Amino acid sequence: MARGLTDPKGQDLAELSLMSSEKAQAVAASATALAVNAGAVGQRLGQAAMDEGALALRAATEMAEARTPAEAAEAQFRYALGWWGRAASQAMTLNGEMMKAHAEAIAPIHKTATANAKRLGRR
């Protein structure tokens, strides 16, 4: 494609057309992969937020029903300690999901570029 810009008369229009359509298809497949992964991540994070809300409500109830300040502090500490563990786990899971999304988004582009290089290398 770059050679066609420097030598318009010598370019292979059929190859240029094929490469253009292949690139468009690869970008569309990449965008689809990103959308699918974003939807899955969003759904999981939404559920995690709902679950965390339920745990916070349970902790607030335990604190409100505590018979002593020490029991209330213990309930609060249990929730806070659990939250830190859940937050760390969520961060690790999200990191893995983002790595997967990246790999799935780049795969169609890499496949197309590799196929183009092989095809053009045979000339």
N, C-alpha and C positions, 0 to 999 in steps of 0.2 A: 504494500500500500504506500509506503514511504517513497519507494522508487517511482511509483506512478506520479507523485507530486513533483518530482524533479525531472521526469521524462514523460510527459503526458502522451506523446505519440507512441512511445514504446510500451505502454502498459497493456496488460492482459485484462480486458474488460470482463470476460467471463470469470476469471479468478478473482478480480476485484469485487464483482457482484456476489460471488460465493462467500468470500471472506466477510463481506459486510453483513450478509444474512446470517452467517454462522456466529458472528460477534453479537448481533442482536438477539439471537436465540440463546446464546450463552448468558448474556446479561439478564434476559428474562428468567432463565432457569435459576440464576443466582438470586435474583430478587424474590422469586417464589420460595426458595430455600430459606431466605432471611425472614420472609413473612410467616412461614410455617413455624420456624423456631421462635420468633418473637411471640406468636400466639400461644405456643406451648409454655414459654417462660412466663408470659403474662398471666396465664391461667394458673400456673403453679404458684406464682407470687401472690395472686389474689386469694387463693385458698390458704396460703400460709398466713396472710394478713387476717383472714377470718378466724383461723385457728388461734392465732396469737391474741386476737380480741377476746375469744372465749376464755383463754388461759388468764388474761388480765382481769376479766370479770370474776372468774373463780378466785383469783388471788385477792381482789378487792373485797369480795364477800368474806373470805377467810379473815382478812384484816378487820373488817367491820364486826365480825362475830367473835373476835378474840376477846377472851375474858381479862387479859392483862396486857399492858404495853409490851411486855416481852414476847407474848404469843403473836401480837400484831407485827412486831419487828421480825420475828421468825418467819411468818408468812410472807412478809415483804422480801426478806432475804432469799427465801426459797424461790420466789418468782424471779427476782433479779438474777440469781445465779443460773436458773434455768434459761432465762432470756439470753444471757451471754452465750451459753452453749448452743442454743437454737440459732442465734445470729451467726456464730462462727460456722455452723453446719450449713446454713443458708448461703453464706458467702462462698464456701467451697463448692456447693452445688451450682450456684450461679456461674462461678468461674468455669466449671466443666461444661455447662450449657453454652456459654459464650464461645468456648473453644470448639465445641461441636458445630455451632452455628457458623463460625468462621470457616471451618473445614468444608462444610456442606455448601457454603456460598461460593467459595473459591473453586470447588471441584469442577463445575461445568466450564468455567473460564479456562482452567488449566487443561482440561480435556480437549477443548477446542484449540487452544494455542499449540498443544503438543501434536494434535492431528494435523494442523496447518504446517507446522515445522517439518513433520515427516513427509507430508504430501509435496511440499515445496522443495524439500531436500532431494527428492527423486528426479527433479527436472534437470 
